[in-house]
Structures are given as C-alpha cells and as structure tokens.
Amino acid sequence: MAANKLSTAIFVVSILFFTTLSSACGPCMPKPPPSCPRDTLKLGACADLLGGVVNLVVGTPPSSKCCSLLEGLADLEAAACLCTAIKANVLGINLNVPITLSLLISACEKSIPPGFEC
C-alpha cells in the first residue's frame, strides 16, 4: 500500500513539474517584431518631408502627407512603419536608417520608444 502511495505521489509531482516547465517557456519565446498597420508604399510621401526637414521650424505643427499617414498610430507603430519603409527603400533614397528614422519621427511629433531597434 505504501508503494502505491509513493508511486502516486511521484506521478503527481512529475505532472506538476512538467506542466510548470511547459508553461514557463511562454515568456521565453521571442516577441514578434512590431508591424505596420498602414500601407508601406504610401509612406513614400515621407521622402518629401526629408527634403524639408532642414526647413522645419520647432513648434510648427506637422502638416505633411507623411505625418497624416502616421496620425492615430502609437509611437511604436509609427516607428515600425517608417522603419519598414526605410529598409524597403520605399522613400527612393539611400539613407542612414537610425538618423532618418529619428528625423521623420521627430518631424511628426512622435518619439522613438526606448529600446526600439529598426
């Protein structure tokens, strides 16, 4: 009878152990990269904004087509959209990704979330 109780206890403990291991890896999985909820090809309009970035006056509200495409998006979504557009060369110019992303995000009065990598 004692052997029966011991084997049952071992069985229950092993089930609990393996269940814990299988559910513990959920957070261990890499997070999928953020995606752009907009049509990336339309973000070609952001190339016009790059030409005028030098002429932007601090405090001037963004009115470009680029910024209107990003309107309503969270900072992370906007950064993901612009990152996708820059990497896909939708803007039609060879660009330094981090600098271009920073300029466009700033011009549209958004900010790059901490830890975001393009």
Biopython code that builds the backbone (N, CA, C, O; Angstrom):
import numpy as np
from Bio.PDB.StructureBuilder import StructureBuilder

atoms = [
    (1, "MET", "N", (0.823, -1.182, 0.000)),
    (1, "MET", "CA", (0.000, 0.000, 0.000)),
    (1, "MET", "C", (0.870, 1.251, 0.000)),
    (1, "MET", "O", (0.546, 2.240, -0.657)),
    (2, "ALA", "N", (1.988, 1.205, 0.746)),
    (2, "ALA", "CA", (2.894, 2.348, 0.799)),
    (2, "ALA", "C", (3.541, 2.591, -0.554)),
    (2, "ALA", "O", (3.794, 3.737, -0.926)),
    (3, "ALA", "N", (3.808, 1.527, -1.288)),
    (3, "ALA", "CA", (4.395, 1.656, -2.619)),
    (3, "ALA", "C", (3.414, 2.331, -3.566)),
    (3, "ALA", "O", (3.810, 3.112, -4.431)),
    (4, "ASN", "N", (2.128, 2.024, -3.397)),
    (4, "ASN", "CA", (1.088, 2.642, -4.213)),
    (4, "ASN", "C", (1.028, 4.149, -3.975)),
    (4, "ASN", "O", (0.939, 4.928, -4.925)),
    (5, "LYS", "N", (1.076, 4.558, -2.710)),
    (5, "LYS", "CA", (1.028, 5.975, -2.368)),
    (5, "LYS", "C", (2.276, 6.695, -2.869)),
    (5, "LYS", "O", (2.198, 7.832, -3.336)),
    (6, "LEU", "N", (3.421, 6.034, -2.771)),
    (6, "LEU", "CA", (4.675, 6.625, -3.234)),
    (6, "LEU", "C", (4.662, 6.818, -4.748)),
    (6, "LEU", "O", (5.074, 7.865, -5.247)),
    (7, "SER", "N", (4.188, 5.808, -5.479)),
    (7, "SER", "CA", (4.150, 5.934, -6.941)),
    (7, "SER", "C", (3.127, 6.992, -7.368)),
    (7, "SER", "O", (3.352, 7.704, -8.347)),
    (8, "THR", "N", (2.014, 7.102, -6.650)),
    (8, "THR", "CA", (1.021, 8.131, -6.953)),
    (8, "THR", "C", (1.600, 9.519, -6.684)),
    (8, "THR", "O", (1.392, 10.445, -7.468)),
    (9, "ALA", "N", (2.317, 9.658, -5.588)),
    (9, "ALA", "CA", (2.935, 10.942, -5.253)),
    (9, "ALA", "C", (3.981, 11.333, -6.296)),
    (9, "ALA", "O", (4.050, 12.490, -6.708)),
    (10, "ILE", "N", (4.782, 10.379, -6.714)),
    (10, "ILE", "CA", (5.790, 10.652, -7.747)),
    (10, "ILE", "C", (5.111, 11.042, -9.050)),
    (10, "ILE", "O", (5.572, 11.946, -9.748)),
    (11, "PHE", "N", (4.027, 10.369, -9.377)),
    (11, "PHE", "CA", (3.284, 10.675, -10.601)),
    (11, "PHE", "C", (2.735, 12.102, -10.575)),
    (11, "PHE", "O", (2.859, 12.840, -11.553)),
    (12, "VAL", "N", (2.128, 12.484, -9.449)),
    (12, "VAL", "CA", (1.548, 13.825, -9.314)),
    (12, "VAL", "C", (2.646, 14.887, -9.370)),
    (12, "VAL", "O", (2.486, 15.902, -10.047)),
    (13, "VAL", "N", (3.741, 14.667, -8.676)),
    (13, "VAL", "CA", (4.845, 15.621, -8.671)),
    (13, "VAL", "C", (5.433, 15.768, -10.070)),
    (13, "VAL", "O", (5.749, 16.878, -10.498)),
    (14, "SER", "N", (5.580, 14.648, -10.787)),
    (14, "SER", "CA", (6.143, 14.740, -12.140)),
    (14, "SER", "C", (5.199, 15.491, -13.082)),
    (14, "SER", "O", (5.665, 16.244, -13.937)),
    (15, "ILE", "N", (3.904, 15.307, -12.947)),
    (15, "ILE", "CA", (2.944, 16.047, -13.780)),
    (15, "ILE", "C", (3.055, 17.546, -13.484)),
    (15, "ILE", "O", (3.106, 18.365, -14.402)),
    (16, "LEU", "N", (3.090, 17.893, -12.202)),
    (16, "LEU", "CA", (3.221, 19.301, -11.832)),
    (16, "LEU", "C", (4.531, 19.890, -12.353)),
    (16, "LEU", "O", (4.560, 21.023, -12.835)),
    (17, "PHE", "N", (5.595, 19.128, -12.255)),
    (17, "PHE", "CA", (6.899, 19.587, -12.711)),
    (17, "PHE", "C", (6.899, 19.853, -14.213)),
    (17, "PHE", "O", (7.334, 20.917, -14.653)),
    (18, "PHE", "N", (6.414, 18.894, -15.001)),
    (18, "PHE", "CA", (6.433, 19.058, -16.457)),
    (18, "PHE", "C", (5.432, 20.102, -16.940)),
    (18, "PHE", "O", (5.667, 20.768, -17.948)),
    (19, "THR", "N", (4.322, 20.247, -16.230)),
    (19, "THR", "CA", (3.361, 21.295, -16.578)),
    (19, "THR", "C", (3.970, 22.673, -16.344)),
    (19, "THR", "O", (3.777, 23.589, -17.143)),
    (20, "THR", "N", (4.693, 22.809, -15.265)),
    (20, "THR", "CA", (5.359, 24.080, -14.954)),
    (20, "THR", "C", (6.402, 24.410, -16.010)),
    (20, "THR", "O", (6.514, 25.559, -16.438)),
    (21, "LEU", "N", (7.161, 23.413, -16.427)),
    (21, "LEU", "CA", (8.188, 23.643, -17.445)),
    (21, "LEU", "C", (7.584, 24.056, -18.777)),
    (21, "LEU", "O", (8.095, 24.961, -19.436)),
    (22, "SER", "N", (6.513, 23.410, -19.173)),
    (22, "SER", "CA", (5.937, 23.718, -20.481)),
    (22, "SER", "C", (5.284, 25.096, -20.504)),
    (22, "SER", "O", (5.323, 25.778, -21.528)),
    (23, "SER", "N", (4.686, 25.515, -19.394)),
    (23, "SER", "CA", (4.056, 26.831, -19.390)),
    (23, "SER", "C", (5.062, 27.933, -19.080)),
    (23, "SER", "O", (4.791, 29.103, -19.350)),
    (24, "ALA", "N", (6.204, 27.586, -18.526)),
    (24, "ALA", "CA", (7.203, 28.598, -18.180)),
    (24, "ALA", "C", (7.894, 29.146, -19.407)),
    (24, "ALA", "O", (8.470, 30.232, -19.341)),
    (25, "CYS", "N", (7.862, 28.442, -20.519)),
    (25, "CYS", "CA", (8.562, 28.908, -21.709)),
    (25, "CYS", "C", (7.746, 29.884, -22.538)),
    (25, "CYS", "O", (8.260, 30.420, -23.520)),
    (26, "GLY", "N", (6.501, 30.132, -22.184)),
    (26, "GLY", "CA", (5.702, 31.096, -22.928)),
    (26, "GLY", "C", (6.389, 32.447, -23.032)),
    (26, "GLY", "O", (6.537, 32.963, -24.140)),
    (27, "PRO", "N", (6.817, 33.045, -21.913)),
    (27, "PRO", "CA", (7.507, 34.333, -21.986)),
    (27, "PRO", "C", (8.916, 34.230, -22.567)),
    (27, "PRO", "O", (9.498, 35.241, -22.960)),
    (28, "CYS", "N", (9.468, 33.020, -22.624)),
    (28, "CYS", "CA", (10.824, 32.856, -23.141)),
    (28, "CYS", "C", (10.879, 33.017, -24.660)),
    (28, "CYS", "O", (11.942, 33.277, -25.225)),
    (29, "MET", "N", (9.747, 32.864, -25.304)),
    (29, "MET", "CA", (9.711, 32.964, -26.759)),
    (29, "MET", "C", (9.961, 34.410, -27.172)),
    (29, "MET", "O", (9.474, 35.335, -26.522)),
    (30, "PRO", "N", (10.718, 34.608, -28.250)),
    (30, "PRO", "CA", (10.959, 35.990, -28.685)),
    (30, "PRO", "C", (9.661, 36.640, -29.141)),
    (30, "PRO", "O", (8.799, 36.004, -29.747)),
    (31, "LYS", "N", (9.551, 37.926, -28.831)),
    (31, "LYS", "CA", (8.365, 38.661, -29.240)),
    (31, "LYS", "C", (8.448, 38.933, -30.734)),
    (31, "LYS", "O", (9.524, 39.225, -31.255)),
    (32, "PRO", "N", (7.311, 38.837, -31.428)),
    (32, "PRO", "CA", (7.350, 39.154, -32.851)),
    (32, "PRO", "C", (7.623, 40.645, -33.025)),
    (32, "PRO", "O", (7.184, 41.458, -32.212)),
    (33, "PRO", "N", (8.342, 41.001, -34.076)),
    (33, "PRO", "CA", (8.614, 42.420, -34.275)),
    (33, "PRO", "C", (7.317, 43.180, -34.538)),
    (33, "PRO", "O", (6.374, 42.624, -35.102)),
    (34, "PRO", "N", (7.267, 44.449, -34.131)),
    (34, "PRO", "CA", (6.044, 45.228, -34.389)),
    (34, "PRO", "C", (5.831, 45.373, -35.882)),
    (34, "PRO", "O", (6.788, 45.484, -36.647)),
    (35, "SER", "N", (4.599, 45.372, -36.285)),
    (35, "SER", "CA", (4.315, 45.501, -37.708)),
    (35, "SER", "C", (3.607, 46.819, -37.979)),
    (35, "SER", "O", (3.094, 47.471, -37.069)),
    (36, "CYS", "N", (3.593, 47.190, -39.238)),
    (36, "CYS", "CA", (2.992, 48.456, -39.642)),
    (36, "CYS", "C", (1.543, 48.235, -40.058)),
    (36, "CYS", "O", (1.274, 47.440, -40.959)),
    (37, "PRO", "N", (0.611, 48.925, -39.416)),
    (37, "PRO", "CA", (-0.792, 48.764, -39.787)),
    (37, "PRO", "C", (-1.195, 49.616, -40.999)),
    (37, "PRO", "O", (-2.378, 49.693, -41.331)),
    (38, "ARG", "N", (-0.240, 50.243, -41.649)),
    (38, "ARG", "CA", (-0.519, 51.093, -42.818)),
    (38, "ARG", "C", (0.123, 50.498, -44.067)),
    (38, "ARG", "O", (0.990, 49.629, -43.978)),
    (39, "ASP", "N", (-0.309, 50.973, -45.226)),
    (39, "ASP", "CA", (0.287, 50.574, -46.496)),
    (39, "ASP", "C", (1.662, 51.221, -46.603)),
    (39, "ASP", "O", (1.778, 52.439, -46.741)),
    (40, "THR", "N", (2.691, 50.403, -46.540)),
    (40, "THR", "CA", (4.060, 50.913, -46.518)),
    (40, "THR", "C", (4.399, 51.703, -47.779)),
    (40, "THR", "O", (5.167, 52.663, -47.713)),
    (41, "LEU", "N", (3.846, 51.321, -48.916)),
    (41, "LEU", "CA", (4.155, 52.036, -50.156)),
    (41, "LEU", "C", (3.722, 53.496, -50.103)),
    (41, "LEU", "O", (4.367, 54.356, -50.703)),
    (42, "LYS", "N", (2.640, 53.780, -49.393)),
    (42, "LYS", "CA", (2.167, 55.163, -49.273)),
    (42, "LYS", "C", (3.151, 56.027, -48.503)),
    (42, "LYS", "O", (3.140, 57.252, -48.625)),
    (43, "LEU", "N", (4.011, 55.380, -47.700)),
    (43, "LEU", "CA", (4.969, 56.145, -46.900)),
    (43, "LEU", "C", (6.088, 56.741, -47.754)),
    (43, "LEU", "O", (6.984, 57.403, -47.231)),
    (44, "GLY", "N", (6.038, 56.508, -49.059)),
    (44, "GLY", "CA", (6.956, 57.180, -49.967)),
    (44, "GLY", "C", (6.793, 58.693, -49.870)),
    (44, "GLY", "O", (7.705, 59.447, -50.210)),
    (45, "ALA", "N", (5.625, 59.132, -49.402)),
    (45, "ALA", "CA", (5.371, 60.560, -49.198)),
    (45, "ALA", "C", (6.319, 61.146, -48.162)),
    (45, "ALA", "O", (6.499, 62.362, -48.108)),
    (46, "CYS", "N", (6.914, 60.313, -47.354)),
    (46, "CYS", "CA", (7.826, 60.799, -46.315)),
    (46, "CYS", "C", (9.138, 61.303, -46.902)),
    (46, "CYS", "O", (9.873, 62.032, -46.235)),
    (47, "ALA", "N", (9.439, 60.924, -48.140)),
    (47, "ALA", "CA", (10.656, 61.427, -48.786)),
    (47, "ALA", "C", (10.572, 62.944, -48.944)),
    (47, "ALA", "O", (11.583, 63.636, -48.820)),
    (48, "ASP", "N", (9.374, 63.465, -49.217)),
    (48, "ASP", "CA", (9.194, 64.913, -49.343)),
    (48, "ASP", "C", (9.510, 65.604, -48.020)),
    (48, "ASP", "O", (10.098, 66.686, -47.994)),
    (49, "LEU", "N", (9.115, 64.969, -46.932)),
    (49, "LEU", "CA", (9.370, 65.545, -45.618)),
    (49, "LEU", "C", (10.869, 65.594, -45.338)),
    (49, "LEU", "O", (11.352, 66.532, -44.704)),
    (50, "LEU", "N", (11.600, 64.594, -45.805)),
    (50, "LEU", "CA", (13.047, 64.588, -45.585)),
    (50, "LEU", "C", (13.713, 65.763, -46.273)),
    (50, "LEU", "O", (14.672, 66.331, -45.751)),
    (51, "GLY", "N", (13.211, 66.130, -47.438)),
    (51, "GLY", "CA", (13.768, 67.272, -48.148)),
    (51, "GLY", "C", (13.539, 68.561, -47.383)),
    (51, "GLY", "O", (14.340, 69.491, -47.471)),
    (52, "GLY", "N", (12.435, 68.618, -46.625)),
    (52, "GLY", "CA", (12.118, 69.838, -45.891)),
    (52, "GLY", "C", (12.469, 69.789, -44.424)),
    (52, "GLY", "O", (12.173, 70.730, -43.688)),
    (53, "VAL", "N", (13.096, 68.707, -43.979)),
    (53, "VAL", "CA", (13.422, 68.585, -42.557)),
    (53, "VAL", "C", (14.301, 69.736, -42.091)),
    (53, "VAL", "O", (14.145, 70.235, -40.976)),
    (54, "VAL", "N", (15.216, 70.149, -42.939)),
    (54, "VAL", "CA", (16.115, 71.229, -42.573)),
    (54, "VAL", "C", (15.339, 72.526, -42.362)),
    (54, "VAL", "O", (15.729, 73.364, -41.549)),
    (55, "ASN", "N", (14.245, 72.685, -43.095)),
    (55, "ASN", "CA", (13.477, 73.918, -43.028)),
    (55, "ASN", "C", (12.390, 73.904, -41.950)),
    (55, "ASN", "O", (11.690, 74.900, -41.767)),
    (56, "LEU", "N", (12.246, 72.786, -41.239)),
    (56, "LEU", "CA", (11.211, 72.717, -40.209)),
    (56, "LEU", "C", (11.520, 73.681, -39.078)),
    (56, "LEU", "O", (12.666, 73.788, -38.641)),
    (57, "VAL", "N", (10.524, 74.365, -38.616)),
    (57, "VAL", "CA", (10.687, 75.281, -37.501)),
    (57, "VAL", "C", (10.133, 74.584, -36.260)),
    (57, "VAL", "O", (9.045, 74.010, -36.297)),
    (58, "VAL", "N", (10.881, 74.637, -35.174)),
    (58, "VAL", "CA", (10.433, 73.998, -33.944)),
    (58, "VAL", "C", (9.115, 74.622, -33.514)),
    (58, "VAL", "O", (8.974, 75.845, -33.477)),
    (59, "GLY", "N", (8.155, 73.770, -33.189)),
    (59, "GLY", "CA", (6.847, 74.249, -32.759)),
    (59, "GLY", "C", (5.846, 74.336, -33.899)),
    (59, "GLY", "O", (4.659, 74.562, -33.665)),
    (60, "THR", "N", (6.312, 74.159, -35.136)),
    (60, "THR", "CA", (5.403, 74.180, -36.273)),
    (60, "THR", "C", (4.664, 72.849, -36.325)),
    (60, "THR", "O", (5.310, 71.801, -36.324)),
    (61, "PRO", "N", (3.343, 72.851, -36.371)),
    (61, "PRO", "CA", (2.623, 71.579, -36.408)),
    (61, "PRO", "C", (2.910, 70.826, -37.708)),
    (61, "PRO", "O", (2.969, 71.433, -38.777)),
    (62, "PRO", "N", (3.084, 69.531, -37.620)),
    (62, "PRO", "CA", (3.355, 68.757, -38.820)),
    (62, "PRO", "C", (2.127, 68.735, -39.726)),
    (62, "PRO", "O", (1.012, 68.481, -39.268)),
    (63, "SER", "N", (2.335, 69.000, -40.997)),
    (63, "SER", "CA", (1.197, 69.014, -41.915)),
    (63, "SER", "C", (1.485, 68.212, -43.166)),
    (63, "SER", "O", (0.711, 68.266, -44.123)),
    (64, "SER", "N", (2.568, 67.475, -43.182)),
    (64, "SER", "CA", (2.926, 66.731, -44.379)),
    (64, "SER", "C", (2.032, 65.516, -44.571)),
    (64, "SER", "O", (1.350, 65.066, -43.650)),
    (65, "LYS", "N", (2.056, 64.999, -45.789)),
    (65, "LYS", "CA", (1.313, 63.775, -46.090)),
    (65, "LYS", "C", (1.855, 62.626, -45.252)),
    (65, "LYS", "O", (1.107, 61.747, -44.826)),
    (66, "CYS", "N", (3.153, 62.643, -45.022)),
    (66, "CYS", "CA", (3.791, 61.599, -44.227)),
    (66, "CYS", "C", (3.195, 61.560, -42.824)),
    (66, "CYS", "O", (2.802, 60.500, -42.337)),
    (67, "CYS", "N", (3.132, 62.711, -42.188)),
    (67, "CYS", "CA", (2.625, 62.765, -40.821)),
    (67, "CYS", "C", (1.148, 62.400, -40.755)),
    (67, "CYS", "O", (0.696, 61.806, -39.777)),
    (68, "SER", "N", (0.400, 62.751, -41.787)),
    (68, "SER", "CA", (-1.022, 62.387, -41.778)),
    (68, "SER", "C", (-1.191, 60.879, -41.924)),
    (68, "SER", "O", (-2.169, 60.316, -41.432)),
    (69, "LEU", "N", (-0.244, 60.216, -42.600)),
    (69, "LEU", "CA", (-0.304, 58.752, -42.705)),
    (69, "LEU", "C", (-0.018, 58.090, -41.357)),
    (69, "LEU", "O", (-0.508, 56.995, -41.081)),
    (70, "LEU", "N", (0.765, 58.751, -40.530)),
    (70, "LEU", "CA", (1.131, 58.204, -39.225)),
    (70, "LEU", "C", (0.171, 58.637, -38.121)),
    (70, "LEU", "O", (0.263, 58.173, -36.984)),
    (71, "GLU", "N", (-0.746, 59.529, -38.469)),
    (71, "GLU", "CA", (-1.692, 60.055, -37.488)),
    (71, "GLU", "C", (-2.528, 58.921, -36.898)),
    (71, "GLU", "O", (-2.999, 58.037, -37.614)),
    (72, "GLY", "N", (-2.697, 58.963, -35.606)),
    (72, "GLY", "CA", (-3.501, 57.949, -34.933)),
    (72, "GLY", "C", (-2.725, 56.703, -34.534)),
    (72, "GLY", "O", (-3.258, 55.829, -33.850)),
    (73, "LEU", "N", (-1.477, 56.620, -34.957)),
    (73, "LEU", "CA", (-0.655, 55.471, -34.591)),
    (73, "LEU", "C", (0.103, 55.755, -33.303)),
    (73, "LEU", "O", (0.480, 56.895, -33.034)),
    (74, "ALA", "N", (0.321, 54.732, -32.523)),
    (74, "ALA", "CA", (1.174, 54.860, -31.341)),
    (74, "ALA", "C", (2.606, 55.055, -31.825)),
    (74, "ALA", "O", (2.922, 54.747, -32.974)),
    (75, "ASP", "N", (3.462, 55.559, -30.962)),
    (75, "ASP", "CA", (4.857, 55.804, -31.331)),
    (75, "ASP", "C", (5.528, 54.537, -31.873)),
    (75, "ASP", "O", (6.263, 54.598, -32.859)),
    (76, "LEU", "N", (5.277, 53.395, -31.233)),
    (76, "LEU", "CA", (5.881, 52.130, -31.659)),
    (76, "LEU", "C", (5.420, 51.747, -33.056)),
    (76, "LEU", "O", (6.230, 51.312, -33.875)),
    (77, "GLU", "N", (4.134, 51.901, -33.340)),
    (77, "GLU", "CA", (3.605, 51.569, -34.666)),
    (77, "GLU", "C", (4.174, 52.507, -35.726)),
    (77, "GLU", "O", (4.539, 52.068, -36.816)),
    (78, "ALA", "N", (4.250, 53.785, -35.409)),
    (78, "ALA", "CA", (4.800, 54.754, -36.362)),
    (78, "ALA", "C", (6.265, 54.439, -36.655)),
    (78, "ALA", "O", (6.697, 54.483, -37.806)),
    (79, "ALA", "N", (7.020, 54.123, -35.615)),
    (79, "ALA", "CA", (8.435, 53.775, -35.805)),
    (79, "ALA", "C", (8.565, 52.522, -36.651)),
    (79, "ALA", "O", (9.437, 52.448, -37.517)),
    (80, "ALA", "N", (7.710, 51.536, -36.413)),
    (80, "ALA", "CA", (7.751, 50.293, -37.199)),
    (80, "ALA", "C", (7.425, 50.569, -38.668)),
    (80, "ALA", "O", (8.055, 50.004, -39.562)),
    (81, "CYS", "N", (6.445, 51.434, -38.914)),
    (81, "CYS", "CA", (6.070, 51.765, -40.295)),
    (81, "CYS", "C", (7.221, 52.457, -41.025)),
    (81, "CYS", "O", (7.579, 52.083, -42.141)),
    (82, "LEU", "N", (7.787, 53.461, -40.381)),
    (82, "LEU", "CA", (8.879, 54.191, -41.019)),
    (82, "LEU", "C", (10.104, 53.314, -41.186)),
    (82, "LEU", "O", (10.805, 53.419, -42.193)),
    (83, "CYS", "N", (10.370, 52.464, -40.233)),
    (83, "CYS", "CA", (11.500, 51.541, -40.327)),
    (83, "CYS", "C", (11.318, 50.618, -41.538)),
    (83, "CYS", "O", (12.255, 50.399, -42.306)),
    (84, "THR", "N", (10.124, 50.089, -41.695)),
    (84, "THR", "CA", (9.822, 49.218, -42.831)),
    (84, "THR", "C", (9.997, 49.960, -44.141)),
    (84, "THR", "O", (10.578, 49.430, -45.089)),
    (85, "ALA", "N", (9.496, 51.189, -44.198)),
    (85, "ALA", "CA", (9.600, 51.988, -45.423)),
    (85, "ALA", "C", (11.052, 52.296, -45.757)),
    (85, "ALA", "O", (11.447, 52.232, -46.921)),
    (86, "ILE", "N", (11.846, 52.628, -44.753)),
    (86, "ILE", "CA", (13.257, 52.962, -44.993)),
    (86, "ILE", "C", (14.015, 51.736, -45.465)),
    (86, "ILE", "O", (14.783, 51.805, -46.425)),
    (87, "LYS", "N", (13.799, 50.608, -44.788)),
    (87, "LYS", "CA", (14.511, 49.385, -45.150)),
    (87, "LYS", "C", (14.098, 48.858, -46.523)),
    (87, "LYS", "O", (14.911, 48.269, -47.234)),
    (88, "ALA", "N", (12.842, 49.069, -46.892)),
    (88, "ALA", "CA", (12.359, 48.611, -48.197)),
    (88, "ALA", "C", (12.704, 49.610, -49.297)),
    (88, "ALA", "O", (12.370, 49.396, -50.463)),
    (89, "ASN", "N", (13.367, 50.692, -48.927)),
    (89, "ASN", "CA", (13.753, 51.758, -49.844)),
    (89, "ASN", "C", (12.541, 52.338, -50.579)),
    (89, "ASN", "O", (12.634, 52.734, -51.740)),
    (90, "VAL", "N", (11.413, 52.380, -49.884)),
    (90, "VAL", "CA", (10.195, 52.960, -50.442)),
    (90, "VAL", "C", (10.373, 54.452, -50.669)),
    (90, "VAL", "O", (9.739, 55.038, -51.547)),
    (91, "LEU", "N", (11.240, 55.060, -49.870)),
    (91, "LEU", "CA", (11.446, 56.502, -49.985)),
    (91, "LEU", "C", (12.252, 56.862, -51.223)),
    (91, "LEU", "O", (12.295, 58.025, -51.625)),
    (92, "GLY", "N", (12.890, 55.865, -51.827)),
    (92, "GLY", "CA", (13.615, 56.094, -53.072)),
    (92, "GLY", "C", (14.993, 56.707, -52.918)),
    (92, "GLY", "O", (15.588, 57.134, -53.908)),
    (93, "ILE", "N", (15.510, 56.760, -51.712)),
    (93, "ILE", "CA", (16.836, 57.328, -51.484)),
    (93, "ILE", "C", (17.596, 56.386, -50.552)),
    (93, "ILE", "O", (17.000, 55.728, -49.699)),
    (94, "ASN", "N", (18.910, 56.330, -50.722)),
    (94, "ASN", "CA", (19.748, 55.542, -49.827)),
    (94, "ASN", "C", (19.957, 56.344, -48.554)),
    (94, "ASN", "O", (20.476, 57.459, -48.604)),
    (95, "LEU", "N", (19.560, 55.792, -47.414)),
    (95, "LEU", "CA", (19.555, 56.569, -46.184)),
    (95, "LEU", "C", (20.195, 55.821, -45.025)),
    (95, "LEU", "O", (20.256, 54.592, -45.012)),
    (96, "ASN", "N", (20.666, 56.587, -44.061)),
    (96, "ASN", "CA", (21.133, 56.032, -42.805)),
    (96, "ASN", "C", (19.885, 55.775, -41.960)),
    (96, "ASN", "O", (19.195, 56.717, -41.568)),
    (97, "VAL", "N", (19.598, 54.519, -41.682)),
    (97, "VAL", "CA", (18.338, 54.145, -41.048)),
    (97, "VAL", "C", (18.091, 54.840, -39.704)),
    (97, "VAL", "O", (17.046, 55.472, -39.548)),
    (98, "PRO", "N", (18.998, 54.754, -38.734)),
    (98, "PRO", "CA", (18.680, 55.370, -37.431)),
    (98, "PRO", "C", (18.472, 56.887, -37.508)),
    (98, "PRO", "O", (17.574, 57.426, -36.862)),
    (99, "ILE", "N", (19.295, 57.564, -38.290)),
    (99, "ILE", "CA", (19.176, 59.025, -38.398)),
    (99, "ILE", "C", (17.890, 59.408, -39.110)),
    (99, "ILE", "O", (17.172, 60.303, -38.663)),
    (100, "THR", "N", (17.597, 58.740, -40.212)),
    (100, "THR", "CA", (16.386, 59.039, -40.971)),
    (100, "THR", "C", (15.146, 58.769, -40.139)),
    (100, "THR", "O", (14.209, 59.568, -40.129)),
    (101, "LEU", "N", (15.142, 57.644, -39.443)),
    (101, "LEU", "CA", (14.001, 57.305, -38.597)),
    (101, "LEU", "C", (13.801, 58.379, -37.530)),
    (101, "LEU", "O", (12.678, 58.826, -37.297)),
    (102, "SER", "N", (14.873, 58.783, -36.896)),
    (102, "SER", "CA", (14.796, 59.804, -35.860)),
    (102, "SER", "C", (14.266, 61.125, -36.414)),
    (102, "SER", "O", (13.428, 61.768, -35.782)),
    (103, "LEU", "N", (14.747, 61.535, -37.587)),
    (103, "LEU", "CA", (14.298, 62.787, -38.193)),
    (103, "LEU", "C", (12.811, 62.750, -38.532)),
    (103, "LEU", "O", (12.079, 63.699, -38.250)),
    (104, "LEU", "N", (12.372, 61.657, -39.136)),
    (104, "LEU", "CA", (10.968, 61.564, -39.543)),
    (104, "LEU", "C", (10.036, 61.490, -38.332)),
    (104, "LEU", "O", (8.998, 62.150, -38.290)),
    (105, "ILE", "N", (10.420, 60.689, -37.366)),
    (105, "ILE", "CA", (9.596, 60.557, -36.157)),
    (105, "ILE", "C", (9.473, 61.905, -35.452)),
    (105, "ILE", "O", (8.383, 62.303, -35.042)),
    (106, "SER", "N", (10.597, 62.603, -35.315)),
    (106, "SER", "CA", (10.587, 63.917, -34.655)),
    (106, "SER", "C", (9.765, 64.924, -35.435)),
    (106, "SER", "O", (9.029, 65.715, -34.846)),
    (107, "ALA", "N", (9.883, 64.904, -36.747)),
    (107, "ALA", "CA", (9.147, 65.851, -37.587)),
    (107, "ALA", "C", (7.642, 65.666, -37.448)),
    (107, "ALA", "O", (6.876, 66.616, -37.613)),
    (108, "CYS", "N", (7.224, 64.455, -37.149)),
    (108, "CYS", "CA", (5.787, 64.184, -36.999)),
    (108, "CYS", "C", (5.358, 64.207, -35.537)),
    (108, "CYS", "O", (4.304, 63.679, -35.181)),
    (109, "GLU", "N", (6.180, 64.819, -34.696)),
    (109, "GLU", "CA", (5.896, 64.994, -33.277)),
    (109, "GLU", "C", (5.596, 63.672, -32.566)),
    (109, "GLU", "O", (4.685, 63.578, -31.744)),
    (110, "LYS", "N", (6.381, 62.671, -32.905)),
    (110, "LYS", "CA", (6.304, 61.386, -32.230)),
    (110, "LYS", "C", (7.685, 61.112, -31.658)),
    (110, "LYS", "O", (8.623, 61.869, -31.909)),
    (111, "SER", "N", (7.815, 60.056, -30.907)),
    (111, "SER", "CA", (9.129, 59.723, -30.368)),
    (111, "SER", "C", (9.391, 58.231, -30.532)),
    (111, "SER", "O", (8.469, 57.416, -30.553)),
    (112, "ILE", "N", (10.665, 57.902, -30.648)),
    (112, "ILE", "CA", (11.060, 56.505, -30.775)),
    (112, "ILE", "C", (11.015, 55.894, -29.381)),
    (112, "ILE", "O", (11.657, 56.404, -28.462)),
    (113, "PRO", "N", (10.262, 54.804, -29.212)),
    (113, "PRO", "CA", (10.164, 54.190, -27.891)),
    (113, "PRO", "C", (11.530, 53.680, -27.414)),
    (113, "PRO", "O", (12.334, 53.225, -28.227)),
    (114, "PRO", "N", (11.795, 53.750, -26.124)),
    (114, "PRO", "CA", (13.073, 53.254, -25.590)),
    (114, "PRO", "C", (13.258, 51.779, -25.946)),
    (114, "PRO", "O", (12.345, 50.967, -25.795)),
    (115, "GLY", "N", (14.440, 51.459, -26.415)),
    (115, "GLY", "CA", (14.756, 50.075, -26.752)),
    (115, "GLY", "C", (14.347, 49.657, -28.154)),
    (115, "GLY", "O", (14.645, 48.538, -28.573)),
    (116, "PHE", "N", (13.662, 50.539, -28.896)),
    (116, "PHE", "CA", (13.245, 50.168, -30.250)),
    (116, "PHE", "C", (14.451, 50.102, -31.173)),
    (116, "PHE", "O", (15.262, 51.027, -31.225)),
    (117, "GLU", "N", (14.558, 49.005, -31.895)),
    (117, "GLU", "CA", (15.626, 48.855, -32.880)),
    (117, "GLU", "C", (14.997, 48.597, -34.235)),
    (117, "GLU", "O", (14.122, 47.744, -34.384)),
    (118, "CYS", "N", (15.455, 49.339, -35.200)),
    (118, "CYS", "CA", (14.920, 49.221, -36.550)),
    (118, "CYS", "C", (15.520, 48.015, -37.235)),
    (118, "CYS", "O", (15.198, 47.736, -38.390)),
]
sb = StructureBuilder()
sb.init_structure("model")
sb.init_model(0)
sb.init_chain("A")
sb.init_seg("    ")
for serial, (resi, resn, name, xyz) in enumerate(atoms, 1):
    if name == "N":
        sb.init_residue(resn, " ", resi, " ")
    sb.init_atom(name, np.array(xyz, "f"), 0.0, 1.0, " ", f" {name:<3s}", serial, name[0])
structure = sb.get_structure()
